[in-house]
Amino acid sequence: MTAAQVAVVGAGPAGVAMAVSLRDRGLHPLLIDKGEVAASWRRRYDRLKLNTGRRFSHLPNRPYPRGTPTFPHRDQVVHYLDRHAREAGIKLWLGTEITRIDRHDNRWLLRAATSDIAAQQVVVATGEQHAPQLPDWPAVDQFTGELLHSSEYRNPESYRGSKVLVVGAGASGLEIAHDLSAGGADHVWLAVRTPPNIMLRSMPGGLPADWVALPLYHAPTCIADAVARAARRTSIGDLSQFGLPIPDEGVFTRDRRLGQSPTLVDMDVIDAIKNGSIEVVSAVESFDADKVLLADGTKLSADVVIAATGYRRDLTSLLGHLGVLDDNGRPLVMGKTAAAPGLRFFGYLSRPALIGHFGKQAQRVAKRIAMELSAGR
């Protein structure tokens, strides 16, 4: 059995922010992941980049290297997180899946196939994008075309000349649809059930939109929604005729109610919708051999279906028995407040400039953990 002062489960942006903050407090965290550092970033599509500017999206006291673009690309983010996860003072265990966490003899016992871990403190930071989620569509197993989750998509090379249906109107869905249309796909549909709140990644002049989004996040919701709605009309225009009307529920209201971020994209994605390169259609209802049946009765002959249908937290099997999750498997408390003595959840939220927010919050959580350890807790 391995002993640790603090075990951090999950080496994504939240977990790495937590590990470096603990290290800065003079502690020696054990950072654990079943895959690699920044695994969720590594497996995403090639054109992925941060939705928010690097100034607001870095780890505590660790800015991106000079020369990094305003919106760092996938591989730059992966390299950045990987480098800091390997700082001196952090013990990194990769390829180690924690299957269960229990309280035992006033310590936390983390079960793993290779070696159990006994820790005084545990921070669970596996993230909101832990496990890809595919809808249980009727007759989907009878579909004769190719079906994949967006986490498996890399680039349009394999789909040149194909008819592709992308399901889901989040940022990944719209960006993948644009990538396909620009990369030689014969036809690209975008299936939308709920019209998204769309915002541009950058404002005129290239200034990151989070310069405005961050102050709005702290403003009264009704004011923030009104400003975001006006900005959408001015910068994007009315997309109703293309199947993407402005939702009745505002950007910040929806975020607070569902934890659902707006769809942040570049203007070239909007242009692809306006010029017909991406055809917006209604939601998927079921499958029939080589056809996809939509909610409005339309049948599409798609060669490929890419489901940009999100992820699940998947925390229940790990610690659902401890009474620290709600009925939806979401942590009851997060951040500085311990869910149980010496057990915390970190990183399960949605907001602008999320990596930067993780950095600030991680410093506060690390301070609290250091205080508890020094007090013998």
C-alpha positions as CSV (number, residue, x, y, z in Angstrom):
1,M,0.0,0.0,0.0
2,T,1.2,3.5,-0.9
3,A,0.8,6.4,1.6
4,A,0.2,10.0,0.5
5,Q,-0.5,13.3,2.2
6,V,-2.9,14.4,-0.4
7,A,-4.2,12.3,-3.4
8,V,-5.6,14.2,-6.3
9,V,-7.7,12.0,-8.6
10,G,-7.7,13.3,-12.2
11,A,-4.9,15.0,-14.1
12,G,-7.0,17.3,-16.2
13,P,-6.9,21.1,-15.9
14,A,-8.6,21.1,-12.5
15,G,-6.4,18.3,-11.1
16,V,-3.2,19.9,-12.3
17,A,-4.2,23.3,-10.9
18,M,-4.8,21.6,-7.6
19,A,-1.5,19.7,-7.6
20,V,0.6,22.7,-8.3
21,S,-1.2,24.8,-5.7
22,L,-0.6,22.1,-3.1
23,R,3.1,21.9,-4.2
24,D,3.3,25.7,-3.8
25,R,2.1,25.2,-0.2
26,G,5.1,22.9,0.5
27,L,2.9,19.7,0.3
28,H,3.7,16.6,-1.8
29,P,0.6,15.7,-3.7
30,L,0.1,12.4,-5.5
31,L,-1.6,13.2,-8.8
32,I,-3.4,10.2,-10.3
33,D,-5.1,9.6,-13.6
34,K,-6.3,6.4,-15.4
35,G,-4.9,7.7,-18.6
36,E,-2.5,10.6,-19.4
37,V,-2.2,14.2,-18.2
38,A,-4.9,16.2,-19.9
39,A,-6.4,13.1,-21.4
40,S,-9.7,14.8,-22.4
41,W,-7.7,17.4,-24.4
42,R,-5.5,14.8,-26.0
43,R,-8.4,12.9,-27.5
44,R,-10.2,15.9,-29.0
45,Y,-10.3,17.0,-32.6
46,D,-7.2,18.6,-34.2
47,R,-8.5,22.1,-34.6
48,L,-9.6,22.5,-31.0
49,K,-8.4,25.6,-29.1
50,L,-9.3,27.3,-25.9
51,N,-12.5,29.2,-26.0
52,T,-11.1,31.9,-23.7
53,G,-7.9,33.9,-23.9
54,R,-4.6,32.6,-22.4
55,R,-4.4,35.6,-20.0
56,F,-7.5,34.3,-18.1
57,S,-6.8,30.6,-18.7
58,H,-3.6,29.6,-17.0
59,L,-2.5,27.8,-13.8
60,P,-1.7,29.8,-10.7
61,N,1.4,32.0,-11.2
62,R,2.3,30.0,-14.4
63,P,1.5,32.0,-17.5
64,Y,1.8,30.4,-20.9
65,P,5.2,30.6,-22.6
66,R,5.9,33.8,-24.6
67,G,4.7,33.5,-28.2
68,T,1.7,31.4,-27.3
69,P,-1.3,32.6,-29.4
70,T,-4.3,34.4,-27.7
71,F,-6.3,31.2,-28.0
72,P,-3.8,28.3,-27.4
73,H,-4.4,25.2,-29.6
74,R,-5.0,21.7,-28.3
75,D,-1.4,20.5,-28.4
76,Q,-0.2,23.7,-26.7
77,V,-2.7,23.2,-23.9
78,V,-1.7,19.6,-23.5
79,H,2.0,20.4,-23.4
80,Y,1.5,23.2,-20.9
81,L,-0.5,21.0,-18.5
82,D,1.8,18.1,-18.9
83,R,4.9,20.2,-18.1
84,H,3.4,21.5,-14.9
85,A,2.0,18.2,-13.8
86,R,5.6,17.0,-13.7
87,E,7.0,19.8,-11.5
88,A,9.3,18.8,-8.7
89,G,7.3,17.9,-5.6
90,I,4.4,16.3,-7.4
91,K,4.3,12.6,-7.6
92,L,2.6,11.6,-10.9
93,W,0.9,8.2,-11.3
94,L,-0.5,7.7,-14.8
95,G,-2.3,4.6,-16.1
96,T,-3.8,4.1,-12.6
97,E,-7.6,3.9,-12.4
98,I,-9.1,4.5,-9.0
99,T,-12.2,2.3,-8.8
100,R,-13.5,3.1,-5.3
101,I,-12.8,5.4,-2.4
102,D,-13.6,4.5,1.2
103,R,-13.0,5.9,4.7
104,H,-10.8,3.5,6.8
105,D,-8.9,4.1,10.1
106,N,-9.2,7.9,9.8
107,R,-7.7,7.9,6.4
108,W,-9.0,7.6,2.9
109,L,-8.4,4.3,1.1
110,L,-8.3,4.6,-2.7
111,R,-8.7,1.3,-4.5
112,A,-6.6,0.7,-7.6
113,A,-5.6,-2.4,-9.5
114,T,-1.9,-1.8,-9.1
115,S,-1.7,-0.6,-5.5
116,D,-4.1,0.7,-2.9
117,I,-3.4,4.2,-1.7
118,A,-3.9,5.5,1.9
119,A,-4.3,9.3,2.0
120,Q,-4.9,11.8,4.7
121,Q,-6.7,14.1,2.2
122,V,-8.3,13.4,-1.2
123,V,-9.4,15.8,-3.9
124,V,-11.6,14.3,-6.6
125,A,-11.0,16.3,-9.9
126,T,-12.0,13.9,-12.6
127,G,-14.0,16.6,-14.4
128,E,-17.2,17.1,-16.2
129,Q,-15.9,15.5,-19.4
130,H,-14.9,12.2,-17.8
131,A,-16.9,9.7,-20.0
132,P,-18.3,10.2,-23.5
133,Q,-22.1,10.0,-23.6
134,L,-24.1,8.6,-26.5
135,P,-27.9,8.8,-26.5
136,D,-29.9,5.6,-26.5
137,W,-31.6,6.2,-29.9
138,P,-34.1,3.6,-31.0
139,A,-32.7,1.1,-33.5
140,V,-29.3,2.7,-33.4
141,D,-27.7,-0.7,-33.4
142,Q,-29.2,-1.3,-36.8
143,F,-27.6,1.7,-38.4
144,T,-25.4,0.5,-41.3
145,G,-23.3,3.6,-41.5
146,E,-20.5,4.8,-39.2
147,L,-21.4,6.1,-35.7
148,L,-18.9,7.7,-33.4
149,H,-18.8,10.1,-30.5
150,S,-17.2,13.5,-31.1
151,S,-14.4,12.4,-28.7
152,E,-13.3,10.0,-31.4
153,Y,-13.2,12.6,-34.2
154,R,-9.8,14.0,-35.2
155,N,-10.0,15.7,-38.6
156,P,-12.0,15.5,-41.9
157,E,-9.5,13.4,-43.8
158,S,-11.4,10.2,-43.5
159,Y,-14.7,11.8,-44.4
160,R,-14.0,13.4,-47.7
161,G,-16.9,12.8,-50.1
162,S,-19.1,11.5,-47.3
163,K,-22.5,12.7,-46.1
164,V,-22.1,13.4,-42.4
165,L,-24.7,14.2,-39.7
166,V,-23.3,16.0,-36.6
167,V,-25.6,15.8,-33.7
168,G,-25.4,18.5,-31.1
169,A,-25.2,22.3,-31.2
170,G,-22.5,22.9,-28.6
171,A,-19.1,24.4,-29.5
172,S,-17.7,20.9,-30.5
173,G,-20.7,20.1,-32.7
174,L,-20.5,23.4,-34.6
175,E,-16.7,23.3,-35.0
176,I,-16.7,19.7,-36.1
177,A,-19.4,20.5,-38.7
178,H,-17.4,23.4,-40.0
179,D,-14.2,21.3,-40.1
180,L,-16.0,18.7,-42.2
181,S,-17.6,21.2,-44.6
182,A,-14.3,22.9,-45.2
183,G,-12.4,19.6,-45.4
184,G,-14.2,18.0,-48.3
185,A,-17.3,16.3,-46.9
186,D,-20.0,15.9,-49.6
187,H,-22.8,17.2,-47.3
188,V,-22.9,18.2,-43.6
189,W,-26.0,18.4,-41.5
190,L,-26.2,19.7,-38.0
191,A,-29.0,18.1,-35.9
192,V,-30.3,20.5,-33.2
193,R,-32.9,19.8,-30.5
194,T,-32.5,22.9,-28.4
195,P,-31.3,26.1,-30.1
196,P,-28.0,27.1,-28.5
197,N,-26.9,30.4,-27.0
198,I,-24.2,31.3,-29.5
199,M,-21.4,33.8,-28.8
200,L,-18.2,34.6,-30.7
201,R,-14.9,33.6,-29.3
202,S,-13.4,37.0,-30.0
203,M,-14.8,40.5,-30.4
204,P,-14.0,42.8,-33.2
205,G,-10.2,43.5,-33.2
206,G,-9.5,40.0,-31.9
207,L,-10.1,40.8,-28.2
208,P,-11.2,37.6,-26.3
209,A,-14.9,37.7,-25.5
210,D,-14.1,36.7,-21.9
211,W,-13.0,40.3,-21.3
212,V,-16.8,41.0,-21.4
213,A,-18.1,37.6,-20.3
214,L,-16.2,37.6,-17.0
215,P,-17.7,40.9,-15.7
216,L,-21.2,39.8,-16.9
217,Y,-20.9,36.5,-15.0
218,H,-20.9,38.5,-11.8
219,A,-23.7,40.9,-12.9
220,P,-27.4,40.4,-12.2
221,T,-28.6,37.7,-14.5
222,C,-31.2,39.7,-16.2
223,I,-28.7,42.4,-17.2
224,A,-26.1,39.9,-18.3
225,D,-28.6,38.0,-20.5
226,A,-29.8,41.3,-22.1
227,V,-26.2,42.4,-22.9
228,A,-25.4,38.9,-24.3
229,R,-28.5,38.9,-26.4
230,A,-27.8,42.4,-27.8
231,A,-24.2,41.4,-28.6
232,R,-25.4,38.3,-30.5
233,R,-27.7,40.3,-32.6
234,T,-25.0,42.8,-33.4
235,S,-22.1,40.4,-34.1
236,I,-23.9,37.4,-35.5
237,G,-27.3,38.5,-36.7
238,D,-30.5,36.6,-36.9
239,L,-30.0,32.9,-37.7
240,S,-33.7,32.0,-37.4
241,Q,-34.0,31.3,-41.1
242,F,-31.1,28.9,-40.8
243,G,-32.7,26.9,-38.0
244,L,-30.9,28.6,-35.1
245,P,-33.2,31.2,-33.5
246,I,-32.1,33.0,-30.3
247,P,-33.3,31.0,-27.4
248,D,-35.9,32.5,-25.0
249,E,-33.7,31.5,-22.1
250,G,-30.6,33.7,-21.8
251,V,-27.0,32.7,-21.8
252,F,-26.4,33.2,-18.1
253,T,-29.8,32.0,-16.9
254,R,-29.2,28.7,-18.7
255,D,-25.7,28.4,-17.4
256,R,-26.9,28.9,-13.8
257,R,-29.8,26.5,-14.2
258,L,-28.1,23.7,-16.1
259,G,-24.4,24.5,-15.8
260,Q,-24.4,24.7,-19.6
261,S,-21.9,27.1,-21.2
262,P,-22.8,29.0,-24.4
263,T,-21.6,27.8,-27.8
264,L,-18.4,29.8,-28.4
265,V,-17.2,29.7,-32.0
266,D,-15.4,31.8,-34.6
267,M,-17.1,33.8,-37.3
268,D,-16.2,31.4,-40.0
269,V,-18.5,28.8,-38.4
270,I,-21.4,31.3,-38.6
271,D,-20.5,32.1,-42.2
272,A,-20.6,28.3,-43.0
273,I,-24.2,28.2,-41.6
274,K,-25.3,31.3,-43.5
275,N,-23.8,30.1,-46.9
276,G,-25.3,26.6,-46.6
277,S,-22.1,24.7,-46.1
278,I,-23.7,23.4,-42.8
279,E,-27.4,22.6,-43.0
280,V,-29.3,22.8,-39.7
281,V,-31.9,20.1,-39.3
282,S,-34.2,18.9,-36.5
283,A,-33.3,16.5,-33.7
284,V,-32.6,12.8,-34.2
285,E,-35.4,10.5,-33.2
286,S,-34.4,7.0,-34.4
287,F,-32.5,5.0,-37.0
288,D,-33.7,2.7,-39.8
289,A,-30.8,0.7,-41.5
290,D,-29.1,3.4,-43.6
291,K,-31.5,6.2,-42.7
292,V,-31.6,8.6,-39.8
293,L,-35.1,9.6,-38.8
294,L,-35.6,13.2,-37.6
295,A,-38.2,14.7,-35.3
296,D,-39.9,16.5,-38.2
297,G,-40.3,13.3,-40.1
298,T,-37.4,13.8,-42.5
299,K,-35.2,10.8,-43.3
300,L,-31.5,11.5,-44.0
301,S,-29.2,9.1,-45.9
302,A,-26.1,9.7,-43.9
303,D,-22.9,7.8,-44.3
304,V,-21.6,9.0,-40.9
305,V,-23.2,10.2,-37.7
306,I,-21.0,12.1,-35.2
307,A,-22.6,12.5,-31.8
308,A,-21.4,15.7,-30.1
309,T,-23.7,14.8,-27.3
310,G,-21.5,15.6,-24.3
311,Y,-20.0,13.7,-21.4
312,R,-21.0,12.4,-18.0
313,R,-19.2,12.8,-14.6
314,D,-19.4,9.1,-13.8
315,L,-18.8,9.6,-10.0
316,T,-21.4,7.2,-8.7
317,S,-19.4,4.0,-8.9
318,L,-16.4,5.7,-7.3
319,L,-18.0,7.2,-4.2
320,G,-21.8,7.1,-4.5
321,H,-21.9,5.0,-1.4
322,L,-20.5,7.8,0.8
323,G,-23.6,10.1,0.6
324,V,-21.7,13.0,-1.0
325,L,-23.6,13.1,-4.3
326,D,-27.1,14.3,-5.2
327,D,-29.6,12.2,-7.1
328,N,-28.0,13.2,-10.4
329,G,-24.5,12.1,-9.3
330,R,-23.3,15.6,-8.8
331,P,-21.2,16.6,-5.8
332,L,-23.4,18.1,-3.0
333,V,-20.6,20.5,-2.1
334,M,-17.4,21.5,-3.9
335,G,-14.2,23.6,-3.5
336,K,-13.0,24.6,-0.1
337,T,-15.9,23.0,1.7
338,A,-15.2,19.3,2.5
339,A,-17.8,16.9,1.4
340,A,-16.6,14.6,4.2
341,P,-13.6,15.1,6.5
342,G,-10.6,15.3,4.3
343,L,-12.6,14.7,1.0
344,R,-13.2,17.4,-1.5
345,F,-14.5,17.8,-5.0
346,F,-12.9,20.3,-7.4
347,G,-13.6,21.4,-10.9
348,Y,-17.3,20.4,-11.4
349,L,-18.7,23.7,-12.7
350,S,-19.2,25.8,-15.8
351,R,-18.2,29.5,-16.1
352,P,-16.1,31.8,-18.4
353,A,-12.3,31.3,-18.3
354,L,-12.6,28.1,-16.5
355,I,-8.9,27.1,-16.3
356,G,-8.0,30.5,-14.8
357,H,-10.8,30.1,-12.3
358,F,-9.5,26.7,-11.3
359,G,-6.1,28.2,-10.6
360,K,-7.5,30.9,-8.3
361,Q,-9.8,28.4,-6.5
362,A,-7.1,25.8,-6.2
363,Q,-4.9,28.2,-4.2
364,R,-7.7,28.7,-1.7
365,V,-8.4,25.0,-1.4
366,A,-4.7,24.2,-1.0
367,K,-4.5,26.7,1.8
368,R,-7.4,25.1,3.6
369,I,-5.9,21.6,3.1
370,A,-2.5,22.7,4.4
371,M,-4.1,24.2,7.5
372,E,-6.0,21.0,8.2
373,L,-2.9,18.8,7.8
374,S,-0.9,21.0,10.1
375,A,-3.7,20.7,12.7
376,G,-3.5,16.9,12.4
377,R,-6.8,16.5,10.4
